[in-house]
C-alpha cells in the first residue's frame, strides 16, 4: 500500500495525513472486496524495515493500526474474519507494542466466528524473515526440508497462494512481502497512490486472474 506520504505531499499535507487517509481507504476497500465476493485479502501494513522511519511517523502509524484492528463492529457486520501475519510477539527482536498486540488479539478473537472474507494484516512483517523462521522450525522438528514442510511452518500456513499482487504509487518492484506465497502470482502495478486505490483499480487487478 505505497504512496500515502506522496499523496499527502501533493496536497500540501503532512505525511501523517496520508497515512490516516490510507487507513480509511483500507475500510473502503474491505467493503468493496466483500461485495466482490473476494475470499482472501492480505494487506502489507507495516514491515520489519519500517521501524527506521521518523519516530513521530511510526507512532502515528501504530495508532492507526490500533484503530484498524478496533473496527470490530463493522468487520462483524461484513462477516469478515481478521488474521495477522508478522514477526512472533515472543521473538527476541519483536517490536510490536503491547497495546497493538492487544488490539490484534482482540480483533482475531472477536471475528473468529465469521465465515466470510479473511482479512489478513501484515504488521512487523518481512518475507525473508518469515522464510528463515520457517526453515528453522523445520530443522528444529527434524523434518525433511521440502517445499511442503516449509509451507506448513510459515507464520500462517492456512494462507493460500497469492493469485494477484498489487503494488500502488508507481512502484515497479517486488517488496519483501509474501515472497514464498506469491510464487507465480500475477502482478498489477498502478500509478495510483494507495489512498486513491478504488473499486475500479481493484477490478483491473482482478481481471488478471478472472
C-alpha positions in Angstrom: 0.0 0.0 0.0 2.5 2.6 -1.2 2.1 6.3 -1.7 0.5 7.6 1.4 3.3 10.2 2.0 3.4 11.2 -1.7 -0.4 11.5 -1.8 -0.2 13.9 1.2 2.8 15.9 -0.1 1.0 16.5 -3.4 -1.8 18.2 -1.4 0.5 20.2 0.9 -0.4 17.9 3.8 1.9 16.2 6.4 2.8 12.6 5.8 0.7 11.6 8.7 -2.4 12.9 6.9 -1.6 10.5 4.1 -1.3 7.5 6.5 -4.7 8.5 8.0 -6.3 8.6 4.6 -4.7 5.3 3.8 -6.2 3.7 6.8 -9.6 5.0 5.8 -9.1 3.5 2.4 -8.5 0.1 3.9 -12.0 0.3 5.3 -13.4 1.4 2.0 -11.6 -1.4 0.1 -12.7 -4.1 2.5 -16.3 -3.2 1.8 -15.6 -3.3 -1.9 -13.8 -6.7 -1.6 -16.7 -8.2 0.4 -19.2 -7.0 -2.3 -17.0 -8.5 -4.9 -17.0 -11.9 -3.0 -13.2 -12.0 -2.6 -12.3 -14.8 -0.3 -8.9 -13.6 0.9 -7.4 -10.1 1.1 -3.9 -9.5 2.6 -2.6 -6.0 3.2 1.0 -5.0 3.9 0.5 -2.6 6.8 4.0 -2.3 8.4 7.2 -4.0 7.6 10.2 -5.1 9.7 12.1 -2.4 7.9 9.6 0.4 8.6 10.8 0.9 12.2 13.6 3.2 10.9 11.1 5.9 9.9 10.9 9.0 12.0 9.6 8.3 15.5 6.6 10.6 15.2 5.5 9.0 12.0 5.9 5.5 13.4 3.8 6.4 16.5 1.1 7.7 14.2 1.1 4.5 12.1 0.9 2.4 15.2 -2.1 4.4 16.4 -3.8 3.8 13.0 -3.2 0.1 13.2 -4.7 0.0 16.7 -7.7 1.8 15.2 -7.8 -0.6 12.2 -7.9 -3.7 14.4 -10.5 -1.9 16.5 -13.1 -1.8 13.8 -14.8 -4.9 15.2 -18.4 -3.9 14.8 -18.0 -3.1 11.1 -16.0 -6.2 10.4 -18.6 -8.4 12.1 -21.4 -6.7 10.1 -19.4 -7.6 7.0 -18.8 -11.2 8.2 -15.1 -10.6 7.8 -12.6 -12.7 9.8 -9.3 -11.0 10.8 -5.9 -12.5 10.8 -2.5 -11.1 11.4 0.9 -12.1 9.9 4.2 -10.9 11.2 7.2 -11.5 13.5 6.0 -13.5 16.5 5.3 -11.4 19.6 7.5 -13.5 21.7 10.5 -13.3 19.3 13.6 -11.8 21.0 13.7 -8.9 18.5 9.9 -8.4 18.2 8.9 -4.7 18.3 5.1 -4.6 18.2 4.0 -2.6 21.2 1.7 -4.3 23.7 -1.3 -2.1 23.0 -1.1 -3.0 19.3 -0.7 -6.7 20.3 -3.8 -6.4 22.4 -5.8 -4.9 19.6 -4.6 -7.6 17.2 -5.5 -10.4 19.6 -8.9 -8.9 20.3 -9.7 -8.4 16.6 -8.8 -12.0 15.9 -10.9 -13.4 18.8 -13.9 -11.1 18.2 -14.1 -12.0 14.5 -13.2 -15.7 14.7 -16.7 -16.9 14.2 -17.2 -15.0 10.9 -17.4 -17.1 7.8 -16.9 -14.5 5.0 -13.7 -12.9 3.6 -10.5 -13.4 5.5 -8.7 -10.1 6.0 -5.0 -10.6 6.9 -2.9 -7.6 8.0 0.8 -7.9 7.8 2.3 -6.0 10.7 6.0 -6.1 11.7 6.3 -8.5 8.8 9.1 -9.4 6.4 9.0 -12.2 3.8 12.7 -13.0 4.2 12.4 -13.3 8.0 9.3 -15.5 7.6 11.2 -17.9 5.4 14.2 -18.0 7.8 11.8 -18.7 10.7 10.0 -21.5 8.7 13.3 -23.2 7.8 14.4 -23.0 11.4 11.2 -24.6 12.6 11.6 -27.4 10.1 15.1 -28.0 11.3 14.0 -28.0 14.9 11.4 -30.7 14.3 14.0 -32.7 12.3 11.7 -32.8 9.3 12.7 -33.3 5.6 13.4 -29.9 4.0 10.8 -29.8 1.3 8.6 -27.1 -0.2 5.6 -28.6 1.7 7.4 -28.7 5.0 8.4 -25.0 4.6 4.8 -24.1 3.6 3.5 -25.9 6.7 5.7 -23.8 9.0 5.1 -20.4 7.7 3.6 -17.8 10.0 0.1 -18.6 8.6 0.1 -22.0 7.0 -3.6 -21.6 6.1 -2.9 -18.6 3.9 -3.4 -19.7 0.3 -1.0 -18.9 -2.6 -1.4 -15.4 -3.8 -3.5 -15.1 -7.0 -2.7 -11.4 -7.8 -0.3 -9.0 -6.1 -0.9 -5.3 -6.4 1.6 -2.5 -5.8 0.5 1.1 -5.8 2.1 4.5 -6.4 4.1 3.7 -9.5 6.5 1.2 -7.8 7.8 -1.4 -10.3 9.5 -3.8 -7.9 8.6 -6.7 -5.6 8.6 -5.8 -1.9 9.6 -8.1 1.0 6.0 -9.3 1.1 4.7 -12.9 0.9 7.8 -13.9 -1.1 7.0 -17.7 -0.7 3.3 -17.4 -1.2 3.4 -15.2 -4.2 5.4 -17.5 -6.5 3.6 -17.5 -9.8 1.2 -14.7 -8.8 0.0 -12.2 -11.4 1.4 -8.7 -10.8 -0.5 -5.4 -11.1 1.4 -2.1 -10.9 -0.6 1.1 -10.7 0.4 4.7 -10.7 -2.4 5.4 -8.2 -1.3 6.1 -4.6 -2.9 3.9 -2.0 -5.4 6.5 -0.8 -6.6 6.7 -4.4 -6.9 2.9 -5.0 -10.6 2.3 -5.5 -13.1 -0.2 -6.9 -12.1 0.4 -10.5 -8.4 -0.2 -9.7 -9.3 -3.4 -7.8 -11.3 -4.6 -10.8 -8.3 -4.1 -13.1 -6.2 -6.2 -10.8 -8.8 -9.0 -10.6 -9.1 -9.0 -14.4 -5.6 -10.6 -14.4 -6.9 -13.8 -12.8 -10.6 -13.9 -13.7 
